[in-house]
Amino acid sequence: MNTPATETSIPDLLQSTMKAHVAGQLDAAGKGYKLLQTLAPDNPDVLHLSGMFEGQQGSRERGHELISRAIAIDGKQAMFHNNLGLVCVRMGRLEEAERCYRRAIELDPDRFDAVSNLGVLMGQLNRLEEAEKTFQDLLERVPRFSDARQNLASLYLRTGRFSQAIEQCAKGLLTDPRNPLLRRVLGRAYADVGLTDLALELYRKWQQEEPDHPEPRHHIAAITGEGVPDRASDDYVRATFGGFAETFDAKLASLGYRAPALVGEMVAELLAQVPDKSLRVLDAGCGTGLCAEQVARWARSLVGVDLSQQMLDRAKLRQAYDELVQAELVAFLRTRPACCELLISADTLCYFGRLDEFAAAACRSLVPGGWLVFTVEAHDDGEGQPDYKLYHHGRYSHRHGYVLDVLSANGFADMALREVVLRQEGGKPVRGWLTRARLPQEPAAHE
């Protein structure tokens, strides 16, 4: 790269930089794109690929700027418009994303990825009929397009149309029999309509073909009740969340997801008399950072921890956290004694069955007088009910009395549980316990 640049060297440098990008050699790719922007500042391919790189690395505004400049120079490239739409989605600029996708399709009607992206966006905007028609029309043209098939099946599952979800997954698996997303949706759809034998058959075949994959093992335990783990494995959580961090917020919004807002309401009640910016706050299982705005008023510092690096990358974009750490939350809490006055956890402990290790770690991380606020999914407290249940969808619910017992056993006081609706799923409300507990001002004496 020390050779004097010429016009003929630009394509070679662009090619080598693209190879580094695809291979995950991000430092080399970043340096290559910066050099290319210096050597060829008006080359639309350089601007487009540099913008894609910046957008993927978290610099959404810069990515948007560079791809927009590429389009200003050469506005006839459908790829440029499609990829600008992807960056707009990551930025939450959904109306602009729609315009980008539609322009890409106008320029190249066979740009099937843009059509699929438009269908996903329609779903995020709750324009469900448009989303359905977009996927149906696309699959008539490209029946083997697995991503579109999975997206249509997920749309049917979301709206409680289970038989149609099953039909779409079955069609997709004929041509792509090991597609994990199709398997995931089909297993869920079977279980939702009570076809547990078919769900088990699917998961057992999946496990036989991929014995190290965490998903079939977890769901087999959920359906059979045999070997139910105390909590979902780290690998299962990563597999579940790592693939859709980019669309996580929009997907949850479409489900009427309320856990972060509910945590915020409880925190506001508890801290009404607490001065602003006076507390150290820890967000356990922070995901994309949806709780950050709920606690910003009181946070002198805000730390987030999550298993998924993709989720943390999204949380970083909010510029609300002083520290973001990739770790299993209980292990992390054990390393941070007396580190916070407020510990929150929204819609994370539904991947835990036993709660005692979490409660003990939370007790260790809070200072005396500190508050713990979290949500779990709920089941009734009647006679014979287990402390926790693992459901076919892969999440746990908890008995009211069990949650209180665990907190009390680990030194918490001033406990209260409030029944809430956390989200809608398959057209039905998902019940939960919005929970608060406080460490006593003075630790209990030990004999």
C-alpha positions as CSV (number, residue, x, y, z in Angstrom):
1,M,0.0,0.0,0.0
2,N,3.1,2.3,-0.1
3,T,3.1,2.2,-3.9
4,P,1.9,5.5,-5.5
5,A,-1.8,5.2,-6.3
6,T,-3.0,5.1,-9.8
7,E,-6.4,4.6,-11.3
8,T,-5.5,1.0,-12.3
9,S,-4.6,0.2,-8.6
10,I,-8.0,1.0,-7.2
11,P,-9.9,-2.1,-8.4
12,D,-7.1,-4.4,-7.0
13,L,-7.1,-2.5,-3.7
14,L,-10.9,-2.6,-3.5
15,Q,-10.9,-6.4,-4.2
16,S,-8.3,-7.1,-1.5
17,T,-10.2,-5.0,1.0
18,M,-13.5,-6.7,0.2
19,K,-11.8,-10.1,0.8
20,A,-10.5,-8.9,4.2
21,H,-14.0,-7.7,5.0
22,V,-15.7,-11.0,4.1
23,A,-13.0,-13.0,6.0
24,G,-13.6,-11.0,9.2
25,Q,-10.2,-9.3,9.1
26,L,-11.8,-6.1,10.3
27,D,-8.7,-4.0,11.1
28,A,-7.3,-4.6,7.6
29,A,-10.7,-4.0,6.0
30,G,-11.2,-0.7,7.9
31,K,-7.7,0.6,6.9
32,G,-8.3,-0.5,3.3
33,Y,-11.6,1.4,3.1
34,K,-10.2,4.5,4.6
35,L,-7.3,4.5,2.1
36,L,-9.7,3.9,-0.8
37,Q,-11.8,6.9,0.3
38,T,-8.7,9.0,0.2
39,L,-7.5,7.7,-3.2
40,A,-10.9,7.6,-4.9
41,P,-13.3,9.8,-2.9
42,D,-15.9,9.9,-5.8
43,N,-15.8,6.2,-6.7
44,P,-19.4,5.0,-6.0
45,D,-18.3,1.4,-5.4
46,V,-15.8,2.6,-2.8
47,L,-18.4,4.8,-1.1
48,H,-21.0,2.0,-1.1
49,L,-18.8,-0.7,0.3
50,S,-17.2,1.7,2.8
51,G,-20.7,2.6,4.0
52,M,-21.7,-1.0,4.4
53,F,-18.6,-1.6,6.5
54,E,-19.3,1.4,8.7
55,G,-22.9,0.5,9.1
56,Q,-22.0,-3.1,10.2
57,Q,-19.4,-1.8,12.6
58,G,-21.9,0.4,14.4
59,S,-21.3,3.8,12.7
60,R,-24.7,4.0,11.3
61,E,-24.7,7.7,10.5
62,R,-21.4,7.4,8.7
63,G,-22.6,4.4,6.8
64,H,-25.8,6.2,5.8
65,E,-23.7,9.2,4.6
66,L,-21.3,7.2,2.5
67,I,-24.0,5.1,0.8
68,S,-26.1,8.2,0.1
69,R,-23.1,9.8,-1.6
70,A,-22.6,6.7,-3.7
71,I,-26.3,6.9,-4.8
72,A,-25.9,10.6,-5.6
73,I,-23.1,9.7,-8.0
74,D,-24.7,6.6,-9.4
75,G,-28.4,6.3,-8.5
76,K,-29.2,3.4,-10.9
77,Q,-27.6,0.6,-8.8
78,A,-30.4,-1.4,-7.0
79,M,-27.9,-2.8,-4.6
80,F,-27.0,0.6,-3.3
81,H,-30.6,1.4,-2.5
82,N,-31.2,-2.0,-0.9
83,N,-28.2,-1.7,1.4
84,L,-29.1,1.9,2.3
85,G,-32.4,0.5,3.4
86,L,-30.7,-2.0,5.7
87,V,-28.7,0.8,7.3
88,C,-31.9,2.8,7.7
89,V,-33.6,-0.1,9.5
90,R,-30.7,-0.4,11.9
91,M,-31.1,3.4,12.6
92,G,-34.9,3.0,13.1
93,R,-35.6,5.1,10.0
94,L,-38.2,2.8,8.8
95,E,-40.1,5.0,6.4
96,E,-36.9,5.9,4.6
97,A,-36.0,2.2,4.5
98,E,-39.2,1.5,2.7
99,R,-38.5,4.1,0.1
100,C,-35.0,2.6,-0.4
101,Y,-36.3,-1.0,-0.8
102,R,-39.1,0.1,-3.2
103,R,-36.5,2.1,-5.3
104,A,-34.2,-1.0,-5.5
105,I,-37.2,-3.1,-6.7
106,E,-38.1,-0.5,-9.2
107,L,-34.6,-0.5,-10.6
108,D,-34.3,-4.3,-10.6
109,P,-37.6,-6.3,-10.1
110,D,-35.4,-9.4,-9.7
111,R,-33.7,-8.0,-6.7
112,F,-35.3,-10.7,-4.5
113,D,-33.4,-9.8,-1.3
114,A,-34.9,-6.3,-1.5
115,V,-38.4,-7.8,-1.9
116,S,-37.9,-10.0,1.1
117,N,-36.5,-7.1,3.1
118,L,-39.6,-5.0,2.2
119,G,-41.8,-7.9,3.5
120,V,-39.9,-8.0,6.8
121,L,-40.3,-4.2,7.1
122,M,-44.0,-4.4,6.5
123,G,-44.3,-6.9,9.3
124,Q,-42.3,-4.6,11.6
125,L,-44.7,-1.8,10.7
126,N,-47.7,-4.0,11.5
127,R,-48.8,-3.8,7.9
128,L,-49.4,-7.5,8.1
129,E,-51.6,-8.0,4.9
130,E,-49.0,-6.2,2.8
131,A,-46.2,-8.3,4.4
132,E,-48.1,-11.5,3.7
133,K,-48.8,-10.6,0.0
134,T,-45.2,-9.5,-0.5
135,F,-43.9,-12.9,0.7
136,Q,-46.5,-14.8,-1.2
137,D,-45.8,-13.0,-4.5
138,L,-42.1,-13.5,-4.0
139,L,-42.4,-17.3,-3.3
140,E,-44.5,-17.7,-6.4
141,R,-41.5,-16.4,-8.3
142,V,-38.8,-18.1,-6.3
143,P,-40.3,-21.1,-4.4
144,R,-36.9,-22.1,-3.1
145,F,-36.2,-18.8,-1.3
146,S,-35.9,-20.2,2.3
147,D,-35.6,-16.8,4.0
148,A,-38.9,-15.6,2.5
149,R,-40.6,-18.9,3.4
150,Q,-39.4,-18.7,7.0
151,N,-40.5,-15.0,7.2
152,L,-44.0,-15.9,6.0
153,A,-44.2,-18.8,8.4
154,S,-43.2,-16.6,11.3
155,L,-45.8,-14.1,10.2
156,Y,-48.5,-16.8,10.3
157,L,-47.3,-18.0,13.7
158,R,-47.3,-14.5,15.1
159,T,-51.0,-14.1,14.1
160,G,-52.1,-17.5,15.4
161,R,-52.4,-19.1,11.9
162,F,-50.7,-22.2,12.9
163,S,-51.8,-24.6,10.1
164,Q,-50.5,-22.1,7.5
165,A,-47.2,-21.7,9.4
166,I,-46.8,-25.5,9.4
167,E,-47.6,-25.6,5.6
168,Q,-45.0,-23.0,4.8
169,C,-42.3,-24.6,6.9
170,A,-43.0,-28.0,5.5
171,K,-42.6,-26.7,1.9
172,G,-39.4,-24.9,2.8
173,L,-37.8,-28.0,4.4
174,L,-38.5,-30.0,1.3
175,T,-35.8,-28.0,-0.5
176,D,-33.7,-26.9,2.5
177,P,-34.1,-29.7,5.0
178,R,-31.6,-28.5,7.6
179,N,-32.6,-24.9,7.7
180,P,-32.5,-24.0,11.4
181,L,-35.0,-21.2,11.2
182,L,-37.6,-23.3,9.4
183,R,-37.0,-26.1,11.9
184,R,-37.4,-23.6,14.8
185,V,-40.7,-22.2,13.5
186,L,-42.1,-25.6,12.5
187,G,-41.3,-27.1,15.9
188,R,-43.0,-24.2,17.6
189,A,-46.0,-24.3,15.4
190,Y,-46.5,-28.1,16.0
191,A,-46.3,-27.6,19.7
192,D,-48.7,-24.6,19.7
193,V,-51.5,-26.7,18.1
194,G,-50.8,-29.7,20.3
195,L,-49.0,-31.9,17.8
196,T,-46.3,-32.6,20.3
197,D,-45.4,-36.0,18.7
198,L,-44.6,-34.3,15.4
199,A,-42.6,-31.6,17.3
200,L,-40.6,-34.3,19.1
201,E,-40.0,-36.1,15.9
202,L,-38.6,-32.9,14.3
203,Y,-36.4,-32.1,17.3
204,R,-35.0,-35.6,17.6
205,K,-34.2,-35.8,13.9
206,W,-32.5,-32.4,14.3
207,Q,-30.6,-33.5,17.3
208,Q,-29.5,-36.7,15.5
209,E,-28.2,-34.7,12.6
210,E,-26.6,-32.0,14.7
211,P,-25.9,-33.5,18.2
212,D,-24.1,-30.4,19.4
213,H,-26.8,-27.9,18.5
214,P,-28.4,-26.5,21.7
215,E,-31.9,-25.8,20.4
216,P,-33.3,-29.4,19.8
217,R,-31.9,-30.6,23.2
218,H,-33.6,-27.7,25.0
219,H,-37.0,-28.2,23.3
220,I,-37.0,-31.9,23.7
221,A,-36.6,-31.4,27.5
222,A,-39.4,-28.8,27.4
223,I,-41.9,-31.2,25.7
224,T,-41.0,-34.4,27.5
225,G,-40.3,-32.9,30.9
226,E,-37.2,-35.2,31.1
227,G,-33.9,-33.7,31.9
228,V,-35.3,-30.2,32.3
229,P,-32.3,-27.9,32.9
230,D,-32.2,-25.5,35.8
231,R,-31.8,-22.8,33.2
232,A,-31.3,-22.4,29.5
233,S,-27.8,-23.0,28.5
234,D,-25.5,-20.2,27.4
235,D,-25.3,-21.7,23.9
236,Y,-29.1,-21.9,23.6
237,V,-29.5,-18.2,24.6
238,R,-26.8,-17.2,22.1
239,A,-28.4,-19.3,19.3
240,T,-31.8,-17.8,20.1
241,F,-30.8,-14.1,20.2
242,G,-27.6,-13.8,18.2
243,G,-29.3,-14.0,14.8
244,F,-31.9,-11.3,15.0
245,A,-30.3,-8.5,17.0
246,E,-30.8,-6.1,14.1
247,T,-34.6,-6.5,14.1
248,F,-35.1,-7.3,17.8
249,D,-36.6,-4.0,18.9
250,A,-39.0,-3.8,16.0
251,K,-40.1,-7.4,16.4
252,L,-40.8,-6.9,20.1
253,A,-42.7,-3.7,19.4
254,S,-45.0,-5.6,17.1
255,L,-45.8,-8.0,19.9
256,G,-46.8,-5.2,22.3
257,Y,-43.7,-5.9,24.4
258,R,-43.9,-4.1,27.7
259,A,-41.3,-5.5,30.1
260,P,-38.8,-2.6,29.9
261,A,-41.7,0.0,30.4
262,L,-43.1,-2.0,33.3
263,V,-39.7,-2.1,35.0
264,G,-39.5,1.6,34.4
265,E,-42.8,2.2,36.0
266,M,-41.8,0.2,39.1
267,V,-38.5,2.0,39.3
268,A,-40.2,5.4,39.1
269,E,-42.5,4.4,42.0
270,L,-39.6,3.3,44.2
271,L,-37.3,6.2,43.4
272,A,-39.7,9.1,43.3
273,Q,-37.9,10.9,46.1
274,V,-34.4,9.9,45.0
275,P,-32.2,12.7,43.5
276,D,-31.5,12.5,39.8
277,K,-28.1,11.0,38.6
278,S,-27.4,9.6,42.1
279,L,-27.4,5.8,41.6
280,R,-25.1,3.2,40.1
281,V,-27.4,1.0,38.0
282,L,-26.8,-2.4,36.6
283,D,-28.9,-3.8,33.7
284,A,-28.6,-7.6,33.9
285,G,-29.5,-9.1,30.5
286,C,-29.6,-5.7,28.9
287,G,-30.1,-7.0,25.3
288,T,-30.3,-4.1,22.9
289,G,-30.7,-1.6,25.7
290,L,-34.4,-1.0,25.9
291,C,-34.3,-0.4,29.6
292,A,-31.7,2.4,29.4
293,E,-34.2,5.2,28.9
294,Q,-36.3,3.9,31.7
295,V,-33.6,4.4,34.3
296,A,-31.6,7.2,32.7
297,R,-33.0,9.8,35.1
298,W,-31.5,8.2,38.2
299,A,-28.3,6.7,36.7
300,R,-25.0,8.2,37.8
301,S,-23.5,5.3,35.9
302,L,-25.2,2.5,33.9
303,V,-23.6,-0.9,33.3
304,G,-25.1,-3.5,30.9
305,V,-24.3,-7.2,30.7
306,D,-25.5,-9.7,28.1
307,L,-24.5,-13.0,26.6
308,S,-25.0,-11.9,23.0
309,Q,-22.3,-9.6,21.5
310,Q,-24.7,-8.8,18.7
311,M,-27.2,-7.5,21.2
312,L,-24.5,-5.5,23.0
313,D,-23.5,-3.9,19.6
314,R,-27.0,-2.6,19.3
315,A,-27.1,-1.4,22.9
316,K,-23.9,0.5,22.3
317,L,-25.6,2.6,19.6
318,R,-27.9,4.1,22.2
319,Q,-24.8,5.8,23.8
320,A,-26.5,5.4,27.2
321,Y,-24.3,2.8,28.9
322,D,-21.0,3.6,30.6
323,E,-19.9,0.0,30.3
324,L,-21.2,-3.0,28.3
325,V,-19.9,-6.5,29.1
326,Q,-20.4,-9.8,27.3
327,A,-20.9,-12.4,30.0
328,E,-23.3,-14.7,31.7
329,L,-25.1,-12.5,34.1
330,V,-24.8,-14.6,37.3
331,A,-21.1,-15.1,36.8
332,F,-20.7,-11.4,36.1
333,L,-22.6,-10.4,39.2
334,R,-20.4,-12.6,41.3
335,T,-17.4,-10.5,40.2
336,R,-19.0,-7.2,41.1
337,P,-19.7,-7.0,44.9
338,A,-21.5,-4.0,46.2
339,C,-21.4,-2.3,42.8
340,C,-24.8,-0.8,42.5
341,E,-27.8,0.7,44.3
342,L,-30.3,-0.5,41.6
343,L,-30.2,-3.8,39.7
344,I,-32.8,-4.4,37.0
345,S,-33.6,-7.3,34.7
346,A,-36.4,-7.2,32.1
347,D,-37.5,-10.4,30.3
348,T,-34.2,-12.2,31.0
349,L,-35.1,-14.5,33.9
350,C,-37.6,-16.3,31.8
351,Y,-34.6,-18.2,30.6
352,F,-33.9,-19.3,34.2
353,G,-35.8,-22.0,36.0
354,R,-34.1,-22.0,39.5
355,L,-33.7,-18.4,40.7
356,D,-31.6,-19.0,43.8
357,E,-28.2,-18.4,42.2
358,F,-29.4,-15.2,40.6
359,A,-30.9,-14.0,43.8
360,A,-27.7,-14.7,45.7
361,A,-25.5,-13.0,43.1
362,A,-27.9,-10.0,43.0
363,C,-27.7,-9.8,46.8
364,R,-23.9,-9.7,46.5
365,S,-23.9,-7.0,43.9
366,L,-26.3,-4.6,45.6
367,V,-25.3,-2.4,48.5
368,P,-27.5,-2.4,51.7
369,G,-30.7,-0.6,50.9
370,G,-30.4,-1.3,47.2
371,W,-33.3,-2.2,45.0
372,L,-33.8,-5.2,42.7
373,V,-36.5,-4.9,40.0
374,F,-37.2,-7.7,37.5
375,T,-39.8,-9.6,35.5
376,V,-40.5,-13.3,35.1
377,E,-43.3,-15.1,33.3
378,A,-46.1,-16.4,35.6
379,H,-48.1,-19.4,36.3
380,D,-50.7,-20.0,39.0
381,D,-49.7,-20.7,42.6
382,G,-52.3,-23.5,43.2
383,E,-51.8,-26.8,45.0
384,G,-49.3,-29.1,43.2
385,Q,-47.9,-26.4,41.0
386,P,-44.1,-26.7,40.5
387,D,-41.8,-23.8,41.3
388,Y,-41.1,-23.3,37.7
389,K,-42.1,-24.8,34.3
390,L,-40.3,-25.0,31.0
391,Y,-42.6,-24.5,28.0
392,H,-42.3,-25.7,24.5
393,H,-41.4,-22.2,23.3
394,G,-38.2,-22.5,25.4
395,R,-39.0,-20.1,28.2
396,Y,-39.7,-20.7,31.9
397,S,-42.6,-19.5,34.1
398,H,-42.5,-19.2,37.9
399,R,-44.9,-19.6,40.8
400,H,-45.6,-16.5,42.8
401,G,-44.7,-18.1,46.1
402,Y,-41.5,-19.5,44.8
403,V,-40.2,-16.1,43.7
404,L,-40.9,-14.7,47.1
405,D,-39.4,-17.6,48.9
406,V,-36.1,-17.4,46.9
407,L,-35.8,-13.7,47.5
408,S,-36.5,-14.0,51.2
409,A,-34.0,-16.9,51.6
410,N,-31.3,-14.7,50.1
411,G,-31.7,-11.8,52.4
412,F,-34.2,-9.6,50.6
413,A,-37.1,-7.7,52.2
414,D,-39.8,-5.3,51.2
415,M,-40.8,-7.7,48.4
416,A,-43.9,-7.4,46.2
417,L,-45.1,-9.1,43.0
418,R,-47.6,-7.5,40.6
419,E,-49.3,-9.5,37.9
420,V,-48.8,-7.9,34.5
421,V,-49.0,-8.7,30.8
422,L,-45.5,-8.8,29.3
423,R,-46.4,-9.2,25.6
424,Q,-48.9,-10.7,23.1
425,E,-47.9,-14.0,21.5
426,G,-49.9,-15.9,19.0
427,G,-52.8,-13.5,19.7
428,K,-52.7,-14.3,23.4
429,P,-51.4,-12.3,26.4
430,V,-48.2,-13.6,28.2
431,R,-48.7,-13.2,32.0
432,G,-45.8,-12.2,34.2
433,W,-44.7,-11.1,37.7
434,L,-43.3,-7.6,37.9
435,T,-41.1,-8.0,41.0
436,R,-39.4,-5.7,43.5
437,A,-37.2,-6.5,46.5
438,R,-34.8,-4.6,48.7
439,L,-31.8,-5.4,50.7
440,P,-32.1,-4.3,54.3
441,Q,-30.2,-1.1,55.2
442,E,-28.1,-3.1,57.6
443,P,-27.0,-6.7,56.8
444,A,-28.7,-9.3,59.0
445,A,-26.6,-10.4,62.0
446,H,-25.1,-14.0,61.8
447,E,-24.6,-16.0,64.9
